């Protein structure tokens, strides 16, 4: 019996082509699945700053930044530690907390006179999110005493919530500063 060499070569080449094509399709599908899983994991991330901001309202996104976490300056968060070169003595953090409180709570005659520009100026004096965290801690933990305007003792507050109240736009025409706030804080080193 004579062997059909030409037929065997054609069959072998066909089988090789099928195996290579199947391998390529399987490898492509596995690569796509791996990429898809990374995307799904990123979307379900609720521990990182970006993951928390993704699920928050626009008015609350600044609260996810480490600068508004009252303990970040001391303990870090999610493996991120503040740069200790930027941290300041507690008395300076307390002074900034008091200045922010005065800008927020120094109501005018009609009770609508938060000084948004002053709040933003004070926030922009912070050189890192760790430093802002120190101010948030001082704002929330220590009584700030009588503030300007004779409105009594306004300490022990939540800086993130009070900043939201002071900087969001209102029906009576004050400008919305929250996007500018978020942009500035995200640009700060830790």
ZIPEFEN-V362525 format. One record per residue. SS is DSSP state (H for helix, E for strand, - for the rest). PHI is phi in whole degrees, -180 to 180 (999 if undefined). NEAR is the number of other ideal C-beta (glycine too) atoms within 10 Angstrom. Layout:
# ZIPEFEN-V362525
ss:SS phi:PHI near:NEAR
ss:SS phi:PHI near:NEAR
This chain:
# ZIPEFEN-V362525
ss:- phi:999 near:3
ss:- phi:-89 near:4
ss:- phi:-88 near:7
ss:- phi:-92 near:10
ss:H phi:-66 near:8
ss:H phi:-63 near:8
ss:H phi:-66 near:9
ss:H phi:-65 near:10
ss:H phi:-66 near:10
ss:H phi:-64 near:11
ss:H phi:-65 near:11
ss:H phi:-62 near:10
ss:H phi:-66 near:10
ss:H phi:-65 near:10
ss:H phi:-64 near:10
ss:H phi:-61 near:10
ss:H phi:-63 near:10
ss:H phi:-64 near:10
ss:H phi:-64 near:10
ss:H phi:-64 near:10
ss:H phi:-64 near:10
ss:H phi:-64 near:10
ss:H phi:-62 near:10
ss:H phi:-64 near:10
ss:H phi:-64 near:10
ss:H phi:-65 near:10
ss:H phi:-63 near:10
ss:H phi:-64 near:10
ss:H phi:-63 near:10
ss:H phi:-65 near:10
ss:H phi:-65 near:10
ss:H phi:-64 near:10
ss:H phi:-65 near:10
ss:H phi:-63 near:9
ss:H phi:-64 near:10
ss:H phi:-61 near:10
ss:H phi:-64 near:10
ss:H phi:-63 near:10
ss:H phi:-64 near:9
ss:H phi:-63 near:10
ss:H phi:-62 near:10
ss:H phi:-66 near:12
ss:H phi:-69 near:11
ss:- phi:-87 near:11
ss:- phi:-69 near:14
ss:- phi:-120 near:10
ss:- phi:-105 near:10
ss:- phi:-80 near:15
ss:H phi:-60 near:21
ss:H phi:-64 near:10
ss:H phi:-66 near:17
ss:H phi:-68 near:16
ss:H phi:-65 near:17
ss:H phi:-65 near:15
ss:H phi:-103 near:13
ss:- phi:-98 near:13
ss:- phi:-64 near:8
ss:H phi:-57 near:12
ss:H phi:-73 near:14
ss:H phi:-109 near:15
ss:H phi:-58 near:21
ss:H phi:-63 near:25
ss:H phi:-68 near:20
ss:H phi:-76 near:23
ss:- phi:-65 near:22
ss:H phi:-64 near:23
ss:H phi:-65 near:30
ss:H phi:-97 near:23
ss:- phi:-85 near:23
ss:- phi:-65 near:19
ss:- phi:-109 near:12
ss:H phi:-58 near:24
ss:H phi:-60 near:28
ss:H phi:-99 near:14
ss:H phi:-113 near:11
ss:- phi:75 near:16
ss:E phi:-158 near:17
ss:- phi:52 near:10
ss:- phi:81 near:7
ss:E phi:-100 near:13
ss:- phi:-111 near:13
ss:- phi:-71 near:25
ss:- phi:-75 near:14
ss:- phi:-67 near:9
ss:- phi:-67 near:9
ss:- phi:-96 near:18
ss:- phi:-68 near:18
ss:- phi:-119 near:17
ss:- phi:-60 near:9
ss:H phi:-58 near:14
ss:H phi:-65 near:9
ss:H phi:-72 near:15
ss:H phi:-63 near:23
ss:H phi:-65 near:19
ss:H phi:-62 near:15
ss:H phi:-67 near:22
ss:H phi:-62 near:24
ss:H phi:-65 near:21
ss:H phi:-64 near:19
ss:H phi:-64 near:24
ss:H phi:-61 near:24
ss:H phi:-62 near:19
ss:H phi:-68 near:22
ss:H phi:-81 near:23
ss:H phi:-99 near:18
ss:- phi:-82 near:17
ss:- phi:-69 near:13
ss:- phi:-82 near:10
ss:- phi:-57 near:6
ss:- phi:-99 near:7
ss:- phi:75 near:8
ss:- phi:-126 near:11
ss:- phi:-112 near:13
ss:- phi:-59 near:20
ss:- phi:-100 near:15
ss:H phi:-60 near:21
ss:H phi:-62 near:11
ss:H phi:-67 near:16
ss:H phi:-59 near:22
ss:H phi:-64 near:17
ss:H phi:-61 near:12
ss:H phi:-68 near:20
ss:H phi:-60 near:24
ss:- phi:-73 near:13
ss:- phi:-76 near:12
ss:- phi:-77 near:22
ss:- phi:-100 near:15
ss:E phi:-157 near:21
ss:H phi:-70 near:28
ss:H phi:-63 near:27
ss:H phi:-65 near:23
ss:H phi:-65 near:28
ss:H phi:-61 near:29
ss:H phi:-61 near:28
ss:H phi:-67 near:28
ss:H phi:-62 near:30
ss:H phi:-64 near:21
ss:H phi:-63 near:24
ss:H phi:-64 near:28
ss:H phi:-88 near:18
ss:H phi:-100 near:13
ss:- phi:-108 near:15
ss:- phi:-63 near:9
ss:- phi:-92 near:20
ss:- phi:78 near:11
ss:E phi:-66 near:11
ss:- phi:-91 near:20
ss:- phi:-58 near:12
ss:- phi:91 near:13
ss:- phi:57 near:7
ss:- phi:-99 near:14
ss:- phi:87 near:10
ss:E phi:-85 near:10
ss:- phi:-110 near:20
ss:- phi:-69 near:18
ss:- phi:55 near:11
ss:- phi:-110 near:18
ss:- phi:-103 near:15
ss:H phi:-59 near:25
ss:H phi:-59 near:20
ss:H phi:-71 near:13
ss:H phi:-67 near:19
ss:H phi:-63 near:25
ss:H phi:-59 near:19
ss:H phi:-62 near:13
ss:H phi:-76 near:21
ss:H phi:-103 near:23
ss:- phi:-79 near:16
ss:- phi:-66 near:13
ss:- phi:-129 near:11
ss:- phi:-66 near:5
ss:- phi:-91 near:7
ss:- phi:101 near:7
ss:- phi:-73 near:15
ss:- phi:-73 near:11
ss:- phi:-90 near:14
ss:- phi:-105 near:19
ss:H phi:-64 near:18
ss:H phi:-66 near:12
ss:H phi:-64 near:15
ss:H phi:-61 near:24
ss:H phi:-60 near:16
ss:H phi:-61 near:10
ss:H phi:-67 near:18
ss:H phi:-64 near:21
ss:H phi:-66 near:16
ss:H phi:-81 near:8
ss:- phi:-76 near:20
ss:E phi:-70 near:12
ss:- phi:-77 near:18
